[in-house]
Amino acid sequence: MRTHGWAGLMPPADDNEATKRIVIAAGELMDSGATEVNIRQVAQKLGIARQTVYRYFPNTQALLAATAQHATDEFLDDLTRSLEGLTEPSHAIVEAIALTFERLREHRRFGLLFARPENAKFTAEVTAARSIAIGRVIVDHLAIDWAAHGWTDADMNELVEIMLRFVQSLLVDPGDPLRSPAELRAFLHRWVGTAIEAKALPSTSVAYNRS
């Protein structure tokens, strides 16, 4: 049976499959070195009309967001595996921030999102409630008994928010010159790790003489 469009493959069985093929094609264009990816390029790659792509994505921004989302599951699984075995809170959190920044920056599908000024809304979403919920999944699965270290649920949410804010800032402005992996981890441990370690210390109260 002869096929038309869809890169010579059988047409998608349903809308979900069509959406997936379009997103995969966009990701492949990014991975191949394209500095910009738009609906016209994706339609050409798949051998379909632009109107077909527009049926599933109203604009390029929506397509890029879906492409980044498609890569997120793989990214989170890889990050979770990389953090396995870390049992000291400050070291685990420093490594989580550093790895998240490094891999998001290296991953072309995320890099194209963060590099363009018109895509600033995606960096703003880094600290959205949904992002914090995803961050909690990662942190909660670390081999750390957070409750035994004195961390409450509210503490954990704020910890994830701080982690995401550091990642957000680093993505927007990674610094010049860019820190080496060792320098980045030393920097994060100095300003994040020490705060986490300090939280585990017994609190002291200071009495003030008002007389």
MDAnalysis code that builds the backbone (N, CA, C; Angstrom):
import MDAnalysis as mda
import numpy as np

u = mda.Universe.empty(633, n_residues=211, atom_resindex=np.repeat(np.arange(211), 3), trajectory=True)
u.add_TopologyAttr("name", ["N", "CA", "C"] * 211)
u.add_TopologyAttr("resid", np.arange(1, 212))
u.add_TopologyAttr("resname", ["MET", "ARG", "THR", "HIS", "GLY", "TRP", "ALA", "GLY", "LEU", "MET", "PRO", "PRO", "ALA", "ASP", "ASP", "ASN", "GLU", "ALA", "THR", "LYS", "ARG", "ILE", "VAL", "ILE", "ALA", "ALA", "GLY", "GLU", "LEU", "MET", "ASP", "SER", "GLY", "ALA", "THR", "GLU", "VAL", "ASN", "ILE", "ARG", "GLN", "VAL", "ALA", "GLN", "LYS", "LEU", "GLY", "ILE", "ALA", "ARG", "GLN", "THR", "VAL", "TYR", "ARG", "TYR", "PHE", "PRO", "ASN", "THR", "GLN", "ALA", "LEU", "LEU", "ALA", "ALA", "THR", "ALA", "GLN", "HIS", "ALA", "THR", "ASP", "GLU", "PHE", "LEU", "ASP", "ASP", "LEU", "THR", "ARG", "SER", "LEU", "GLU", "GLY", "LEU", "THR", "GLU", "PRO", "SER", "HIS", "ALA", "ILE", "VAL", "GLU", "ALA", "ILE", "ALA", "LEU", "THR", "PHE", "GLU", "ARG", "LEU", "ARG", "GLU", "HIS", "ARG", "ARG", "PHE", "GLY", "LEU", "LEU", "PHE", "ALA", "ARG", "PRO", "GLU", "ASN", "ALA", "LYS", "PHE", "THR", "ALA", "GLU", "VAL", "THR", "ALA", "ALA", "ARG", "SER", "ILE", "ALA", "ILE", "GLY", "ARG", "VAL", "ILE", "VAL", "ASP", "HIS", "LEU", "ALA", "ILE", "ASP", "TRP", "ALA", "ALA", "HIS", "GLY", "TRP", "THR", "ASP", "ALA", "ASP", "MET", "ASN", "GLU", "LEU", "VAL", "GLU", "ILE", "MET", "LEU", "ARG", "PHE", "VAL", "GLN", "SER", "LEU", "LEU", "VAL", "ASP", "PRO", "GLY", "ASP", "PRO", "LEU", "ARG", "SER", "PRO", "ALA", "GLU", "LEU", "ARG", "ALA", "PHE", "LEU", "HIS", "ARG", "TRP", "VAL", "GLY", "THR", "ALA", "ILE", "GLU", "ALA", "LYS", "ALA", "LEU", "PRO", "SER", "THR", "SER", "VAL", "ALA", "TYR", "ASN", "ARG", "SER"])
u.atoms.positions = np.array([
    [0.845, -1.198, 0.000],
    [0.000, 0.000, 0.000],
    [0.879, 1.246, 0.000],
    [0.668, 2.142, -0.937],
    [1.462, 3.352, -1.030],
    [1.025, 4.351, 0.023],
    [1.995, 5.009, 0.640],
    [1.679, 6.022, 1.655],
    [2.107, 7.389, 1.174],
    [1.455, 8.405, 1.629],
    [1.769, 9.782, 1.273],
    [2.029, 10.563, 2.551],
    [3.099, 11.320, 2.553],
    [3.417, 12.117, 3.721],
    [3.859, 11.274, 4.893],
    [3.963, 11.918, 6.029],
    [4.369, 11.258, 7.270],
    [5.663, 10.460, 7.085],
    [6.596, 11.087, 6.340],
    [7.927, 10.515, 6.124],
    [7.859, 9.126, 5.497],
    [6.853, 8.886, 4.669],
    [6.731, 7.610, 3.987],
    [6.143, 6.498, 4.818],
    [5.748, 6.808, 6.038],
    [5.165, 5.803, 6.918],
    [3.654, 5.798, 6.788],
    [3.039, 4.785, 7.370],
    [1.587, 4.757, 7.404],
    [1.075, 5.965, 8.177],
    [-0.030, 6.547, 7.770],
    [-0.580, 7.689, 8.521],
    [-0.852, 7.294, 9.962],
    [-0.813, 8.266, 10.867],
    [-1.082, 7.977, 12.288],
    [-2.455, 7.357, 12.482],
    [-2.531, 6.464, 13.448],
    [-3.800, 5.791, 13.720],
    [-4.795, 6.719, 14.396],
    [-4.274, 7.708, 15.161],
    [-5.165, 8.629, 15.864],
    [-4.411, 9.929, 16.158],
    [-5.115, 10.862, 16.806],
    [-4.514, 12.162, 17.086],
    [-3.316, 12.060, 18.033],
    [-3.387, 11.148, 18.974],
    [-2.266, 10.994, 19.909],
    [-0.993, 10.578, 19.182],
    [-1.122, 9.649, 18.256],
    [0.050, 9.207, 17.496],
    [0.563, 10.323, 16.591],
    [-0.348, 11.077, 16.003],
    [0.060, 12.187, 15.142],
    [0.841, 13.229, 15.937],
    [0.326, 13.572, 17.107],
    [1.007, 14.535, 17.965],
    [2.393, 14.038, 18.338],
    [2.494, 12.767, 18.692],
    [3.783, 12.198, 19.079],
    [4.785, 12.254, 17.930],
    [4.344, 11.936, 16.717],
    [5.249, 11.962, 15.557],
    [5.738, 13.375, 15.275],
    [4.853, 14.352, 15.415],
    [5.237, 15.741, 15.168],
    [6.275, 16.193, 16.195],
    [6.047, 15.856, 17.461],
    [6.974, 16.240, 18.524],
    [8.324, 15.554, 18.338],
    [8.312, 14.280, 17.980],
    [9.566, 13.555, 17.756],
    [10.342, 14.175, 16.595],
    [9.631, 14.547, 15.529],
    [10.285, 15.171, 14.382],
    [10.928, 16.498, 14.771],
    [10.221, 17.287, 15.586],
    [10.790, 18.555, 16.050],
    [12.044, 18.304, 16.879],
    [12.002, 17.308, 17.743],
    [13.161, 16.980, 18.558],
    [14.332, 16.529, 17.714],
    [14.071, 15.752, 16.678],
    [15.151, 15.284, 15.800],
    [15.788, 16.450, 15.050],
    [14.982, 17.431, 14.676],
    [15.539, 18.620, 14.032],
    [16.460, 19.373, 14.990],
    [16.041, 19.509, 16.234],
    [16.866, 20.178, 17.235],
    [18.169, 19.415, 17.447],
    [18.066, 18.108, 17.583],
    [19.249, 17.292, 17.843],
    [20.214, 17.292, 16.666],
    [19.695, 17.543, 15.467],
    [20.546, 17.534, 14.277],
    [21.370, 18.800, 14.141],
    [21.078, 19.818, 14.987],
    [21.868, 21.038, 14.958],
    [21.122, 22.277, 14.506],
    [19.827, 22.155, 14.232],
    [19.046, 23.323, 13.818],
    [19.026, 24.359, 14.935],
    [19.329, 25.611, 14.596],
    [19.337, 26.670, 15.605],
    [17.932, 27.176, 15.886],
    [17.037, 26.987, 14.937],
    [15.644, 27.352, 15.132],
    [14.785, 26.249, 14.519],
    [13.704, 25.954, 15.169],
    [12.774, 24.948, 14.654],
    [11.392, 25.567, 14.614],
    [10.717, 25.429, 13.486],
    [9.374, 25.985, 13.380],
    [8.450, 24.981, 12.699],
    [7.207, 25.345, 12.606],
    [6.195, 24.437, 12.071],
    [6.466, 24.098, 10.608],
    [6.947, 25.059, 9.813],
    [7.249, 24.784, 8.404],
    [8.306, 23.691, 8.269],
    [9.379, 23.789, 9.077],
    [10.445, 22.800, 9.001],
    [9.954, 21.404, 9.394],
    [9.148, 21.351, 10.438],
    [8.632, 20.059, 10.893],
    [7.717, 19.454, 9.835],
    [6.873, 20.277, 9.216],
    [5.985, 19.782, 8.169],
    [6.796, 19.232, 6.998],
    [7.865, 19.940, 6.613],
    [8.711, 19.471, 5.516],
    [9.373, 18.141, 5.868],
    [9.852, 18.022, 7.096],
    [10.519, 16.787, 7.518],
    [9.571, 15.593, 7.436],
    [8.332, 15.816, 7.810],
    [7.351, 14.734, 7.814],
    [6.648, 14.552, 6.474],
    [6.837, 15.521, 5.570],
    [6.181, 15.430, 4.274],
    [4.690, 15.665, 4.352],
    [4.279, 16.548, 5.242],
    [2.862, 16.863, 5.398],
    [2.670, 18.366, 5.256],
    [1.438, 18.779, 5.126],
    [1.137, 20.203, 4.998],
    [1.259, 20.901, 6.351],
    [1.608, 22.167, 6.314],
    [1.696, 22.932, 7.566],
    [0.359, 22.943, 8.298],
    [-0.723, 22.963, 7.530],
    [-2.044, 22.980, 8.154],
    [-2.265, 21.733, 9.015],
    [-1.623, 20.640, 8.635],
    [-1.759, 19.415, 9.427],
    [-1.101, 19.600, 10.789],
    [0.064, 20.242, 10.804],
    [0.745, 20.497, 12.075],
    [-0.060, 21.484, 12.904],
    [-0.589, 22.508, 12.244],
    [-1.385, 23.513, 12.961],
    [-2.642, 22.902, 13.592],
    [-3.077, 21.782, 13.054],
    [-4.241, 21.122, 13.633],
    [-3.960, 20.693, 15.075],
    [-2.687, 20.388, 15.357],
    [-2.308, 19.887, 16.684],
    [-1.581, 20.935, 17.527],
    [-0.938, 21.896, 16.865],
    [-0.198, 22.938, 17.585],
    [-0.520, 24.294, 16.963],
    [-1.079, 25.217, 17.748],
    [-1.508, 26.504, 17.190],
    [-0.362, 27.385, 16.721],
    [0.840, 27.179, 17.276],
    [1.991, 27.995, 16.890],
    [3.292, 27.266, 17.253],
    [4.405, 27.864, 16.842],
    [5.713, 27.243, 17.096],
    [6.005, 27.156, 18.589],
    [5.585, 28.177, 19.342],
    [5.824, 28.152, 20.790],
    [5.218, 26.911, 21.425],
    [3.995, 26.600, 21.047],
    [3.320, 25.425, 21.604],
    [4.041, 24.147, 21.204],
    [4.536, 24.107, 19.975],
    [5.263, 22.928, 19.515],
    [6.574, 22.760, 20.284],
    [7.293, 23.853, 20.501],
    [8.554, 23.784, 21.243],
    [8.310, 23.351, 22.686],
    [7.250, 23.857, 23.277],
    [6.936, 23.477, 24.660],
    [6.635, 21.981, 24.743],
    [5.880, 21.469, 23.774],
    [5.557, 20.044, 23.769],
    [6.811, 19.205, 23.544],
    [7.721, 19.706, 22.728],
    [8.965, 18.980, 22.468],
    [9.815, 18.893, 23.733],
    [9.878, 19.989, 24.474],
    [10.618, 19.976, 25.739],
    [9.950, 19.038, 26.737],
    [8.618, 19.059, 26.770],
    [7.899, 18.188, 27.696],
    [8.142, 16.716, 27.373],
    [8.232, 16.423, 26.090],
    [8.470, 15.038, 25.664],
    [9.819, 14.534, 26.185],
    [10.790, 15.446, 26.279],
    [12.124, 15.062, 26.757],
    [12.197, 15.006, 28.277],
    [11.202, 15.567, 28.953],
    [11.254, 15.686, 30.410],
    [11.266, 14.338, 31.118],
    [10.436, 13.400, 30.680],
    [10.370, 12.097, 31.344],
    [11.722, 11.395, 31.309],
    [12.366, 11.404, 30.145],
    [13.691, 10.804, 30.020],
    [14.683, 11.503, 30.935],
    [14.609, 12.828, 30.942],
    [15.523, 13.626, 31.750],
    [15.367, 13.311, 33.234],
    [14.137, 13.251, 33.712],
    [13.890, 12.994, 35.127],
    [14.346, 11.596, 35.533],
    [14.113, 10.624, 34.666],
    [14.564, 9.261, 34.966],
    [16.082, 9.207, 35.073],
    [16.753, 9.892, 34.149],
    [18.218, 9.909, 34.152],
    [18.746, 10.611, 35.393],
    [18.110, 11.720, 35.764],
    [18.548, 12.466, 36.949],
    [18.379, 11.629, 38.208],
    [17.246, 10.952, 38.326],
    [16.994, 10.113, 39.493],
    [18.046, 9.018, 39.618],
    [18.394, 8.393, 38.490],
    [19.431, 7.357, 38.516],
    [20.779, 7.918, 38.937],
    [21.095, 9.114, 38.486],
    [22.389, 9.732, 38.795],
    [22.532, 10.099, 40.266],
    [21.407, 10.313, 40.941],
    [21.444, 10.723, 42.348],
    [21.324, 9.543, 43.309],
    [21.186, 8.346, 42.771],
    [21.053, 7.167, 43.627],
    [22.293, 6.995, 44.512],
    [22.070, 6.662, 45.757],
    [23.177, 6.395, 46.671],
    [23.672, 7.596, 47.440],
    [23.219, 8.792, 47.100],
    [23.629, 9.990, 47.847],
    [22.773, 10.095, 49.102],
    [23.403, 10.031, 50.265],
    [22.655, 9.987, 51.524],
    [22.887, 11.211, 52.410],
    [23.816, 12.076, 52.028],
    [24.099, 13.276, 52.834],
    [23.331, 14.439, 52.202],
    [22.412, 15.080, 52.938],
    [21.519, 16.083, 52.349],
    [22.205, 17.173, 51.538],
    [23.223, 17.823, 52.091],
    [23.830, 18.948, 51.376],
    [24.490, 18.494, 50.087],
    [25.199, 17.374, 50.121],
    [25.857, 16.877, 48.919],
    [24.830, 16.479, 47.860],
    [23.747, 15.837, 48.284],
    [22.717, 15.390, 47.348],
    [22.048, 16.582, 46.666],
    [21.734, 17.620, 47.427],
    [21.051, 18.776, 46.853],
    [21.970, 19.562, 45.934],
    [23.229, 19.734, 46.330],
    [24.190, 20.418, 45.467],
    [24.327, 19.667, 44.144],
    [24.440, 18.365, 44.217],
    [24.591, 17.570, 42.997],
    [23.322, 17.639, 42.152],
    [22.172, 17.647, 42.788],
    [20.906, 17.729, 42.042],
    [20.811, 19.046, 41.278],
    [21.178, 20.145, 41.933],
    [21.134, 21.452, 41.254],
    [22.127, 21.489, 40.110],
    [23.357, 21.046, 40.370],
    [24.406, 21.096, 39.351],
    [24.048, 20.232, 38.143],
    [23.611, 19.013, 38.396],
    [23.270, 18.121, 37.286],
    [22.084, 18.645, 36.483],
    [21.079, 19.180, 37.188],
    [19.909, 19.708, 36.483],
    [20.319, 20.845, 35.554],
    [21.122, 21.781, 36.053],
    [21.587, 22.893, 35.225],
    [22.415, 22.386, 34.042],
    [23.375, 21.523, 34.322],
    [24.282, 21.058, 33.264],
    [23.540, 20.308, 32.169],
    [22.609, 19.448, 32.561],
    [21.930, 18.642, 31.554],
    [20.865, 19.417, 30.790],
    [20.198, 20.346, 31.475],
    [19.251, 21.191, 30.756],
    [19.988, 22.068, 29.753],
    [21.125, 22.580, 30.149],
    [21.895, 23.466, 29.271],
    [22.464, 22.705, 28.081],
    [22.866, 21.456, 28.297],
    [23.456, 20.664, 27.216],
    [22.404, 20.088, 26.284],
    [21.202, 19.876, 26.790],
    [20.146, 19.244, 25.998],
    [19.588, 20.275, 25.021],
    [19.774, 20.052, 23.729],
    [19.375, 21.047, 22.733],
    [17.881, 21.350, 22.801],
    [17.080, 20.368, 23.137],
    [15.636, 20.608, 23.135],
    [15.237, 21.591, 24.216],
    [15.960, 21.578, 25.348],
    [15.716, 22.569, 26.389],
    [16.485, 23.848, 26.090],
    [17.691, 23.696, 25.562],
    [18.526, 24.858, 25.297],
    [17.886, 25.859, 24.365],
    [17.208, 25.371, 23.324],
    [16.552, 26.283, 22.393],
    [15.433, 27.061, 23.061],
    [14.816, 26.464, 24.060],
    [13.756, 27.165, 24.783],
    [14.329, 28.290, 25.626],
    [15.385, 27.978, 26.384],
    [15.910, 28.950, 27.332],
    [16.747, 30.041, 26.674],
    [17.215, 29.791, 25.456],
    [18.133, 30.735, 24.820],
    [17.433, 31.932, 24.193],
    [16.155, 31.827, 23.870],
    [15.457, 32.874, 23.130],
    [14.643, 33.768, 24.062],
    [14.793, 35.100, 23.919],
    [14.072, 36.039, 24.794],
    [12.563, 35.843, 24.772],
    [12.004, 35.524, 23.590],
    [10.552, 35.373, 23.506],
    [10.055, 34.140, 24.243],
    [10.981, 33.285, 24.659],
    [10.588, 32.091, 25.394],
    [10.780, 32.260, 26.897],
    [10.844, 33.480, 27.370],
    [11.097, 33.735, 28.788],
    [10.035, 33.109, 29.685],
    [8.831, 32.934, 29.145],
    [7.762, 32.368, 29.972],
    [8.087, 30.949, 30.428],
    [8.916, 30.243, 29.654],
    [9.270, 28.883, 30.051],
    [10.199, 28.882, 31.254],
    [11.115, 29.861, 31.328],
    [11.970, 29.935, 32.502],
    [11.168, 30.396, 33.706],
    [10.149, 31.214, 33.486],
    [9.309, 31.643, 34.600],
    [8.554, 30.469, 35.187],
    [8.233, 29.480, 34.348],
    [7.475, 28.320, 34.814],
    [8.325, 27.351, 35.621],
    [9.631, 27.613, 35.701],
    [10.520, 26.728, 36.454],
    [10.088, 26.634, 37.911],
    [9.573, 27.733, 38.474],
    [9.168, 27.729, 39.882],
    [7.651, 27.663, 40.050],
    [6.936, 27.265, 39.016],
    [5.484, 27.109, 39.122],
    [5.165, 25.918, 40.014],
    [3.919, 25.860, 40.487],
    [3.510, 24.787, 41.406],
    [3.762, 23.411, 40.808],
    [3.523, 23.267, 39.514],
    [3.741, 21.967, 38.870],
    [5.216, 21.585, 38.914],
    [6.095, 22.553, 38.685],
    [7.534, 22.281, 38.718],
    [7.978, 21.882, 40.115],
    [7.433, 22.557, 41.127],
    [7.780, 22.211, 42.506],
    [7.304, 20.805, 42.835],
    [6.133, 20.426, 42.334],
    [5.634, 19.073, 42.575],
    [6.554, 18.030, 41.950],
    [7.049, 18.305, 40.737],
    [7.990, 17.389, 40.086],
    [9.291, 17.324, 40.873],
    [9.749, 18.496, 41.343],
    [10.974, 18.528, 42.145],
    [10.838, 17.729, 43.420],
    [9.665, 17.765, 44.023],
    [9.438, 16.993, 45.242],
    [9.558, 15.495, 44.972],
    [9.096, 15.058, 43.829],
    [9.211, 13.635, 43.492],
    [10.676, 13.215, 43.485],
    [11.519, 14.042, 42.892],
    [12.948, 13.722, 42.821],
    [13.572, 13.735, 44.209],
    [13.340, 14.804, 44.967],
    [13.954, 14.941, 46.288],
    [13.440, 13.880, 47.251],
    [12.149, 13.590, 47.195],
    [11.574, 12.589, 48.088],
    [12.115, 11.187, 47.821],
    [12.615, 10.960, 46.606],
    [13.128, 9.637, 46.264],
    [14.627, 9.497, 46.527],
    [15.245, 10.549, 47.033],
    [16.647, 10.423, 47.432],
    [16.744, 9.487, 48.627],
    [17.893, 8.865, 48.783],
    [18.086, 7.909, 49.890],
    [18.385, 8.654, 51.192],
    [17.479, 9.559, 51.543],
    [17.653, 10.413, 52.716],
    [16.374, 10.396, 53.539],
    [16.513, 10.195, 54.840],
    [15.376, 10.267, 55.748],
    [15.243, 11.726, 56.182],
    [14.494, 12.492, 55.389],
    [14.400, 13.927, 55.641],
    [13.772, 14.222, 57.002],
    [12.770, 13.445, 57.383],
    [12.106, 13.668, 58.674],
    [13.094, 13.486, 59.817],
    [13.980, 12.505, 59.694],
    [14.984, 12.270, 60.739],
    [15.962, 13.426, 60.847],
    [16.120, 14.160, 59.757],
    [16.994, 15.332, 59.759],
    [16.252, 16.596, 60.204],
    [14.974, 16.429, 60.555],
    [14.213, 17.566, 61.064],
    [13.501, 18.387, 60.016],
    [13.326, 17.842, 58.806],
    [12.684, 18.594, 57.739],
    [11.186, 18.315, 57.721],
    [10.389, 19.382, 57.705],
    [8.940, 19.252, 57.598],
    [8.535, 19.294, 56.128],
    [7.269, 19.033, 55.870],
    [6.771, 19.084, 54.499],
    [6.925, 20.484, 53.917],
    [6.650, 21.492, 54.737],
    [6.807, 22.876, 54.271],
    [8.273, 23.176, 53.968],
    [9.174, 22.668, 54.812],
    [10.603, 22.843, 54.569],
    [10.996, 22.253, 53.214],
    [10.463, 21.073, 52.912],
    [10.812, 20.394, 51.675],
    [10.349, 21.179, 50.449],
    [9.146, 21.741, 50.540],
    [8.656, 22.553, 49.414],
    [9.533, 23.776, 49.200],
    [9.961, 24.409, 50.286],
    [10.820, 25.581, 50.156],
    [12.202, 25.188, 49.644],
    [12.690, 24.026, 50.063],
    [13.975, 23.540, 49.563],
    [13.918, 23.360, 48.049],
    [12.860, 22.722, 47.566],
    [12.716, 22.515, 46.127],
    [12.609, 23.852, 45.405],
    [11.880, 24.797, 45.994],
    [11.766, 26.114, 45.362],
    [13.129, 26.785, 45.230],
    [13.932, 26.714, 46.289],
    [15.272, 27.313, 46.232],
    [16.115, 26.614, 45.174],
    [16.034, 25.296, 45.113],
    [16.779, 24.553, 44.095],
    [16.387, 25.016, 42.692],
    [15.077, 25.137, 42.450],
    [14.601, 25.536, 41.138],
    [14.991, 26.973, 40.811],
    [14.987, 27.838, 41.837],
    [15.379, 29.225, 41.592],
    [16.861, 29.322, 41.228],
    [17.689, 28.494, 41.836],
    [19.098, 28.472, 41.457],
    [19.257, 27.987, 40.014],
    [18.547, 26.919, 39.672],
    [18.623, 26.401, 38.304],
    [18.131, 27.460, 37.312],
    [17.018, 28.098, 37.645],
    [16.449, 29.141, 36.793],
    [17.462, 30.254, 36.543],
    [18.095, 30.731, 37.604],
    [19.062, 31.816, 37.487],
    [20.264, 31.398, 36.646],
    [20.746, 30.193, 36.864],
    [21.898, 29.703, 36.113],
    [21.576, 29.541, 34.636],
    [20.353, 29.115, 34.326],
    [19.966, 28.957, 32.929],
    [19.868, 30.302, 32.226],
    [19.316, 31.288, 32.918],
    [19.167, 32.621, 32.321],
    [20.520, 33.285, 32.142],
    [21.400, 33.148, 33.145],
    [22.727, 33.755, 33.083],
    [23.739, 32.791, 33.709],
    [24.349, 31.928, 32.905],
    [25.273, 30.914, 33.445],
    [26.585, 31.482, 33.955],
    [26.833, 32.755, 33.711],
    [28.069, 33.371, 34.189],
    [29.134, 33.446, 33.106],
    [30.021, 34.406, 33.245],
    [31.107, 34.596, 32.293],
    [32.387, 34.946, 33.058],
    [33.361, 34.050, 33.078],
    [33.391, 32.777, 32.358],
    [32.519, 31.713, 33.036],
    [32.113, 30.734, 32.261],
    [31.306, 29.651, 32.796],
    [32.135, 28.830, 33.777],
    [31.571, 28.550, 34.939],
    [32.285, 27.744, 35.930],
    [32.455, 26.307, 35.443],
    [33.572, 25.711, 35.801],
    [33.781, 24.299, 35.517],
    [32.860, 23.498, 36.421],
    [32.642, 22.204, 36.129],
    [31.804, 21.390, 37.017],
    [32.251, 21.434, 38.467],
    [33.558, 21.365, 38.710],
    [34.062, 21.400, 40.088],
    [33.819, 22.764, 40.722],
    [34.038, 23.832, 39.946],
    [33.817, 25.183, 40.463],
    [32.338, 25.421, 40.770],
    [31.469, 24.912, 39.912],
    [30.032, 25.073, 40.132],
    [29.613, 24.395, 41.420],
    [30.095, 23.187, 41.638],
    [29.724, 22.458, 42.846],
    [30.298, 23.112, 44.098],
    [31.497, 23.660, 44.015],
    [32.079, 24.368, 45.161],
    [31.256, 25.619, 45.477],
    [30.839, 26.329, 44.433],
    [30.017, 27.531, 44.590],
    [28.669, 27.184, 45.241],
    [28.032, 26.132, 44.733],
    [26.736, 25.729, 45.277],
    [26.860, 25.227, 46.711],
    [27.931, 24.511, 47.000],
    [28.078, 24.015, 48.366],
    [28.292, 25.180, 49.337],
    [29.026, 26.202, 48.887],
    [29.298, 27.349, 49.759],
    [28.017, 28.090, 50.116],
    [27.115, 28.229, 49.143],
    [25.947, 29.081, 49.375],
    [24.640, 28.318, 49.572],
    [24.586, 27.061, 49.193],
    [23.394, 26.251, 49.395],
    [23.674, 25.128, 50.386],
    [24.748, 24.405, 50.142],
    [25.076, 23.272, 50.997],
    [25.269, 23.651, 52.448],
    [25.951, 24.774, 52.695],
    [26.188, 25.185, 54.086],
    [24.885, 25.560, 54.789],
    [23.926, 26.104, 54.031],
    [22.627, 26.447, 54.626],
    [21.875, 25.173, 55.023],
    [21.973, 24.149, 54.188],
    [21.321, 22.876, 54.505],
    [21.980, 22.234, 55.732],
    [23.314, 22.298, 55.799],
    [24.024, 21.751, 56.949],
    [23.678, 22.516, 58.222],
    [23.548, 23.839, 58.108],
    [23.241, 24.663, 59.281],
    [21.871, 24.334, 59.844],
    [20.945, 23.933, 58.982],
    [19.602, 23.613, 59.454],
    [19.613, 22.414, 60.403],
    [20.604, 21.544, 60.243],
    [20.679, 20.351, 61.086],
    [21.290, 20.643, 62.450],
    [21.882, 21.846, 62.608],
    [22.500, 22.184, 63.879],
    [21.441, 22.573, 64.900],
    [21.691, 22.305, 66.179],
    [20.738, 22.708, 67.225],
    [20.533, 24.211, 67.201],
    [19.294, 24.625, 67.277],
    [19.026, 26.064, 67.269],
    [19.363, 26.661, 68.623],
    [19.807, 27.896, 68.603],
    [20.143, 28.599, 69.848],
    [19.300, 29.852, 69.943],
    [18.886, 30.148, 71.111],
    [18.081, 31.355, 71.317],
    [18.940, 32.399, 71.996],
    [18.702, 33.634, 71.629],
    [19.453, 34.743, 72.189],
    [18.499, 35.593, 73.037],
    [18.832, 35.781, 74.278],
    [17.984, 36.597, 75.157],
    [18.472, 38.027, 75.107],
    [17.566, 38.936, 74.926],
    [17.916, 40.356, 74.863],
    [17.502, 41.039, 76.169],
    [18.366, 41.835, 76.699],
    [18.092, 42.605, 77.902],
    [17.447, 43.921, 77.478],
    [16.163, 44.046, 77.748],
    [15.430, 45.245, 77.342],
    [15.563, 46.365, 78.349],
    [16.235, 46.097, 79.480],
    [16.295, 47.140, 80.521],
    [17.330, 48.203, 80.157],
])
